[in-house]
Amino acid sequence: MRDKLYVLICSSFLMIPAVEAQQLNPDFFYIDKGHPVARGIQVGDPSNWSTSIENRNGKSKSGKLTVGTTTFQQDGDALQLTWAPRKKVQGSFSVYGNAIDLSKYKDAASLTIDMRVDVKPDKDVKVGMDCGYPCRAEVQIRKMISAMPRGEWFSLPIPLNCFKSDNFDLSKINGPFSITTDGKFTVSIANVRLEKLPAGEKGCAEEE
């Protein structure tokens, strides 16, 4: 699966959709130009797993994860997430909102993230989708993002059918994007969206 995702990264390098902000459908767009789309931001660590972030700046309760803004194409149009190396605990960043049904897109779309690795991770990094605790699935991305040049923007597409767990349910996604690690890591994120898979691409369905 990791090799498959790396090929998708290279083939979709910065495929930014030309969509005006007022046209964005929150079923398909989750972060746009560094702003959550019709959703809230939460950060967490073992001290408190659901700390809300206002105005796109703040930190988790124990300080494992700090959120601020940075530049993608213009000032403040991306979020920068920094996991502190001194705290050997997990830190999580998530966007949450009303539940949406993505089941019909399982084999046709990817969760695509426009991102820049500022400090490469020294531990596992996972991107997740939530469907109401304990309903959740995650994909390990450390290998793919560590292979990308530090400080350069790229698009990371993760096919929806790569998110798998015993209780995962794409028909009730209330947290369409989260990213977690318990190590040192700094990443900038401009956009997170659902994007159609390239023609002939089956994602992780090819592994079944």
C-alpha positions in Angstrom: 0.0 0.0 0.0 2.8 2.4 0.8 4.4 2.0 -2.6 1.0 2.6 -4.2 0.5 5.8 -2.3 4.0 7.1 -3.2 3.2 6.7 -6.9 0.0 8.6 -6.3 1.9 11.4 -4.6 4.2 11.8 -7.5 1.4 11.7 -10.1 -0.7 14.4 -8.4 2.0 16.9 -7.4 0.1 20.1 -6.4 -3.1 19.4 -8.3 -4.9 22.4 -6.7 -8.5 22.7 -7.7 -9.6 26.0 -9.1 -12.7 26.5 -7.0 -13.9 29.7 -5.5 -14.5 29.8 -1.7 -18.2 30.5 -2.0 -18.7 27.4 -4.1 -17.1 25.0 -1.7 -19.2 22.0 -0.6 -18.3 20.9 2.9 -19.0 17.3 1.9 -15.9 17.4 -0.2 -13.7 20.3 1.1 -12.5 20.1 4.7 -9.7 22.7 4.9 -9.3 25.4 2.3 -6.5 28.0 2.2 -5.7 27.1 5.8 -9.3 27.5 7.1 -11.6 24.7 8.1 -14.7 24.5 5.9 -17.9 24.5 8.0 -16.1 22.6 10.7 -14.1 23.2 13.9 -10.5 22.5 14.8 -9.6 20.3 17.7 -6.2 19.4 19.1 -5.4 16.7 21.7 -2.9 15.0 23.9 -3.3 12.7 26.9 -4.1 15.7 29.1 -7.2 16.5 27.0 -8.1 14.9 23.7 -10.5 17.6 22.5 -9.2 21.1 23.0 -10.9 23.5 20.5 -8.7 25.9 18.6 -10.0 29.4 17.8 -8.6 31.8 15.1 -6.3 29.0 13.9 -3.8 29.5 16.8 -3.4 27.5 20.0 -1.9 24.4 21.5 -3.0 21.1 23.1 -3.4 21.1 26.9 0.1 19.8 27.7 1.8 21.6 24.8 2.6 18.5 22.7 1.0 20.1 19.6 1.0 23.8 18.6 -1.1 25.2 15.8 -0.3 28.5 13.9 -0.5 29.9 10.4 2.1 30.1 7.6 2.3 30.9 3.9 1.4 28.7 1.0 0.6 31.1 -1.9 -0.1 34.1 0.3 0.3 35.1 4.0 -1.8 33.1 6.4 -3.3 30.7 3.8 -1.9 27.5 5.5 -1.8 26.0 8.9 1.5 24.9 10.5 1.4 22.1 13.0 4.4 21.5 15.4 4.7 18.5 17.6 7.2 19.1 20.5 10.1 16.6 20.7 10.4 16.9 24.5 7.0 15.3 25.2 6.9 11.6 24.3 3.2 11.4 24.1 0.7 11.4 21.2 -0.6 14.7 19.8 -3.5 14.9 17.4 -5.0 17.6 15.1 -8.5 17.1 13.7 -11.4 18.8 12.0 -14.9 17.9 13.1 -18.4 18.8 12.1 -21.7 17.3 11.0 -21.6 13.7 9.8 -21.4 13.1 6.0 -21.9 10.0 3.9 -18.9 9.2 1.7 -19.6 5.6 1.2 -20.5 6.0 -2.5 -17.0 7.4 -3.2 -15.1 4.6 -1.5 -13.4 3.2 -4.6 -13.5 6.4 -6.7 -11.9 9.2 -4.5 -9.0 10.1 -2.3 -8.5 12.2 0.7 -6.0 14.7 -0.7 -3.8 16.9 1.4 -1.7 19.8 0.1 1.2 19.8 2.5 4.8 20.8 3.2 7.1 18.9 5.5 9.1 21.5 7.6 10.7 19.1 10.1 10.7 15.4 9.1 9.0 13.0 11.5 11.1 10.8 13.8 8.1 8.5 14.7 5.1 7.1 12.9 2.6 9.6 11.5 -1.0 8.6 10.8 -3.8 10.3 8.9 -7.3 9.3 10.1 -11.0 9.6 9.5 -13.5 9.4 12.3 -17.1 8.1 12.2 -18.1 8.5 15.9 -15.9 7.0 18.7 -14.8 4.3 18.6 -15.4 4.2 14.9 -12.2 5.2 13.2 -9.6 4.2 10.6 -6.0 5.4 10.0 -3.3 5.2 7.3 0.4 5.3 8.1 2.1 8.0 6.0 5.6 8.5 7.5 7.4 6.6 4.8 5.8 8.6 1.9 6.2 12.0 3.4 9.8 11.4 4.6 10.7 10.7 0.9 9.5 14.1 -0.2 11.9 17.1 -0.2 11.8 19.1 3.1 10.3 22.6 2.7 8.5 21.9 -0.7 4.8 21.8 -1.2 3.2 18.6 -2.6 -0.2 16.8 -2.7 -0.7 13.6 -0.8 -3.7 11.6 -2.0 -4.9 8.7 0.2 -7.6 6.6 -1.5 -10.7 6.3 0.7 -10.5 2.5 0.4 -7.2 2.5 2.1 -8.9 3.5 5.4 -9.9 0.2 7.0 -10.8 -1.1 10.4 -13.3 -3.6 11.9 -15.8 -0.9 12.7 -15.1 1.8 10.1 -18.1 3.3 8.4 -17.7 5.8 5.5 -21.5 6.6 5.6 -21.2 8.6 8.9 -17.9 10.6 8.8 -17.9 13.4 11.3 -14.2 13.8 11.4 -13.0 13.7 7.8 -9.3 14.5 8.6 -6.9 14.0 11.5 -3.2 13.7 11.7 -1.3 12.3 14.7 2.2 11.4 15.9 4.0 10.9 19.2 7.3 12.1 17.9 8.9 15.3 16.6 7.3 16.7 13.5 6.4 20.0 11.8 4.1 20.1 8.8 2.2 22.8 7.0 -1.2 22.1 5.5 -3.0 24.4 3.0 -5.9 22.3 1.7 -7.7 19.0 2.5 -10.3 17.8 0.1 -11.9 14.8 -1.6 -10.5 14.3 -5.1 -11.4 11.9 -7.9 -8.9 9.1 -8.4 -7.1 9.1 -11.7 -8.6 6.9 -14.5 -7.8 3.3 -13.9 -6.5 3.8 -10.4 -8.2 1.5 -7.8 -6.3 2.5 -4.7 -6.2 -0.2 -2.1 -9.0 -2.2 -3.7 -6.2 -3.7 -5.9 -4.8 -5.4 -2.8 -8.0 -7.2 -1.8 
